[in-house]
Amino acid sequence: MMDHEQHLVFFTGAGMSVESGIPTYRGTGGVWKEYNYREYACQEAFERDPEKVWDFHDRRREKIAGCQPNRGHDIIARAEKVFSRVTVITQNIDGLHQRAGSTKVIELHGSIWRLYCPPTGRLVENFELPLKNRRCHGEHYWRPDIVWFGDPLREETINEAVAAMEAADVFISIGTSAVVYPAAHLPLIAMRHGARTIEINPEETPLSSQYREIYRQPASKALAELFPELSGA
């Protein structure tokens, strides 16, 4: 059992959503083993052929829209009702934490349900399937508001995540590969600040040896063991 006065930080990666039917990116059956990111997920590809890139992302949006939050997402959302402070920091762009009911979510890599207008900087949420109007300003295209390969993370997002890591009493990493920087550096901050650290991942990661507790299980099973009062079992 955990002290309900503690600040819990959940740090989630693609392995969090795999039980919902969304494939990982680098693990077994990962997206980038099938598709070349240089053709679909970088600024250069978008400038070369925005229609091709949007065709790909429309398919991703349709796939994600057909998926539902899994038991692990639900447990994390329920934690907000029990613990004094809960922060979710996610590398995922699928929005499943919010759909499950989590309200404090820091999206390190953006959201596939948000659009960005490069010339104006405007951001809007959009759930159309498919996206009807791909142009935002004159001849310019909306860009999915996600961090593509080669993109920097927003400074304000990183600062918010770092502050949460520094304040964490319990830090739980779920389904992250620990190879994508700068996100992979963030758990070290929680470790240095004395948080109780827990890794949930069926596979070993480069940071596994740094964690105090390890669960080599799928996300929902491990979270149900950690939080039996929230599992609904």
C-alpha positions in Angstrom: 0.0 0.0 0.0 1.1 3.6 -0.6 0.5 6.7 1.5 -2.3 8.6 -0.1 -0.7 11.9 0.8 2.2 11.1 -1.6 2.7 12.7 -5.0 2.6 10.0 -7.7 4.2 10.5 -11.0 3.4 8.0 -13.8 5.8 8.1 -16.7 4.3 6.2 -19.7 5.5 5.1 -23.1 4.1 3.1 -25.9 3.9 -0.1 -23.8 1.2 1.6 -21.8 -1.2 1.6 -24.8 -0.2 -1.7 -26.4 -3.0 -3.5 -24.5 -5.4 -1.1 -26.2 -4.3 -2.3 -29.6 -1.9 0.5 -30.4 1.5 -0.9 -31.6 4.7 0.2 -30.0 7.3 2.1 -32.1 10.5 0.3 -31.4 9.5 -2.9 -29.7 8.3 -6.2 -31.1 6.0 -5.4 -34.1 6.8 -1.7 -33.7 5.5 0.9 -36.2 9.0 2.0 -37.4 9.9 -1.6 -38.2 7.2 -1.4 -40.9 7.3 2.2 -41.9 10.3 4.5 -42.7 9.9 7.5 -40.5 11.9 9.5 -43.1 8.9 9.2 -45.3 6.2 9.9 -42.8 7.4 11.4 -39.5 9.9 14.2 -40.0 9.7 17.8 -41.1 11.6 17.1 -44.3 9.0 14.5 -45.4 6.2 17.0 -44.6 7.8 19.7 -46.7 8.4 17.2 -49.6 4.9 15.8 -49.6 2.4 17.0 -47.0 -0.5 15.0 -48.6 1.4 11.7 -48.2 2.3 12.5 -44.6 -1.3 13.4 -43.8 -2.6 10.3 -45.5 -0.4 8.3 -43.1 -1.5 10.3 -40.0 -5.2 10.1 -41.0 -4.8 6.3 -40.9 -3.1 6.5 -37.5 -5.9 8.7 -36.2 -8.5 6.3 -37.4 -6.7 3.4 -35.8 -6.4 5.2 -32.5 -10.0 6.3 -32.5 -11.0 2.7 -32.7 -9.1 1.8 -29.5 -10.2 2.2 -25.9 -8.3 2.9 -22.7 -7.3 -0.3 -21.0 -7.5 -1.3 -17.4 -4.1 0.3 -16.7 -5.3 3.7 -18.0 -8.4 3.3 -15.8 -6.3 2.5 -12.7 -4.1 5.6 -13.2 -7.2 7.8 -13.7 -8.8 6.4 -10.5 -5.6 7.3 -8.5 -6.5 11.0 -8.8 -9.5 10.3 -6.6 -7.4 8.7 -3.9 -4.0 10.3 -3.8 -3.4 14.0 -3.0 -1.4 14.6 -6.2 -1.1 12.6 -9.4 0.8 13.6 -12.5 0.9 11.7 -15.7 3.9 12.4 -18.0 3.4 10.5 -21.3 5.4 10.0 -24.4 2.2 8.8 -26.1 0.3 10.9 -28.5 -3.0 8.9 -28.4 -4.9 10.8 -25.8 -6.0 7.6 -24.0 -5.1 8.9 -20.5 -7.4 11.8 -21.0 -10.2 9.5 -22.3 -9.8 7.3 -19.2 -10.3 10.4 -17.0 -6.8 11.6 -16.1 -6.8 15.4 -15.8 -3.1 16.2 -15.1 -1.4 14.9 -18.2 1.9 16.3 -19.6 2.3 15.2 -23.3 6.0 15.2 -24.0 5.6 14.4 -27.7 2.3 16.2 -28.3 -1.1 14.9 -29.4 -2.3 13.4 -32.7 -5.6 15.1 -31.9 -4.1 18.6 -31.9 -3.2 20.6 -35.0 -0.4 23.2 -35.4 -0.4 26.0 -37.9 3.3 26.7 -38.7 3.1 30.3 -39.9 0.8 31.5 -37.1 1.6 29.2 -34.2 -2.1 28.5 -33.7 -3.0 25.2 -31.9 -6.5 23.6 -32.2 -8.0 20.3 -31.1 -9.5 18.3 -34.0 -11.1 14.9 -34.0 -12.4 14.7 -37.6 -11.9 11.4 -39.4 -10.5 12.0 -41.9 -9.3 15.6 -41.5 -11.5 17.5 -44.0 -9.4 20.7 -44.4 -5.7 20.1 -44.4 -4.7 23.7 -45.0 -4.6 26.2 -42.2 -3.3 29.5 -43.6 -3.2 30.3 -47.3 -1.2 27.5 -49.0 0.2 26.3 -45.6 -0.8 22.9 -44.2 -1.9 22.1 -40.7 0.8 20.0 -39.1 0.0 17.3 -36.5 1.1 18.7 -33.2 3.4 15.9 -32.4 7.2 15.7 -32.0 8.6 14.1 -35.1 12.1 12.7 -35.5 14.5 15.6 -35.4 12.0 18.0 -33.7 12.9 19.6 -30.3 10.6 19.3 -27.4 8.9 22.4 -26.2 10.9 24.1 -23.4 7.8 24.8 -21.3 6.8 21.1 -21.6 10.2 19.9 -20.5 10.2 22.4 -17.6 6.8 21.2 -16.4 7.9 17.6 -16.5 11.2 18.3 -14.7 9.3 20.1 -11.9 7.0 17.1 -11.5 10.0 14.7 -11.4 11.7 16.7 -8.7 8.5 16.7 -6.6 7.7 13.0 -7.0 7.4 10.8 -3.9 6.7 7.7 -6.1 7.9 7.5 -9.7 6.4 4.7 -11.8 7.7 4.2 -15.3 5.4 2.1 -17.6 6.2 0.7 -21.0 9.0 3.1 -21.9 12.1 2.0 -23.9 14.4 4.5 -22.1 16.2 5.1 -25.4 14.4 8.3 -26.7 16.1 11.4 -25.4 15.6 13.8 -23.8 12.6 11.9 -22.4 14.8 9.0 -21.3 16.8 11.4 -19.1 13.8 12.4 -17.0 13.6 9.3 -14.7 17.1 10.1 -13.5 15.8 13.3 -12.0 13.2 11.5 -9.8 15.9 9.0 -8.8 18.3 11.8 -7.7 15.6 13.4 -5.7 14.9 10.3 -3.6 11.6 9.1 -5.1 10.6 5.5 -4.7 11.2 4.2 -8.2 9.3 1.4 -10.0 9.7 0.1 -13.5 6.8 -1.7 -15.3 8.0 -3.3 -18.5 7.9 -6.8 -19.9 11.4 -6.1 -21.4 14.6 -4.9 -19.8 15.6 -1.3 -20.5 18.9 0.6 -20.3 17.7 2.1 -17.0 16.4 -1.1 -15.4 19.3 -1.5 -13.0 18.6 2.0 -11.5 15.1 1.1 -10.3 14.3 -0.1 -6.8 11.4 -2.2 -7.9 10.7 -3.9 -11.2 7.6 -5.6 -12.6 8.2 -7.7 -15.8 4.5 -7.7 -16.6 2.1 -5.9 -18.9 1.0 -2.5 -17.6 -2.5 -3.4 -16.5 -1.5 -6.5 -14.5 1.4 -4.8 -12.7 -0.7 -1.7 -11.9 -3.5 -4.0 -10.5 -0.9 -5.5 -8.2 0.5 -2.2 -7.1 -3.0 -0.6 -6.6 -5.4 -3.4 -5.7 -7.9 -0.9 -4.2 -8.1 0.8 -7.6 -8.1 -2.2 -9.9 -11.8 -2.9 -9.8 -11.1 -6.6 -9.4 
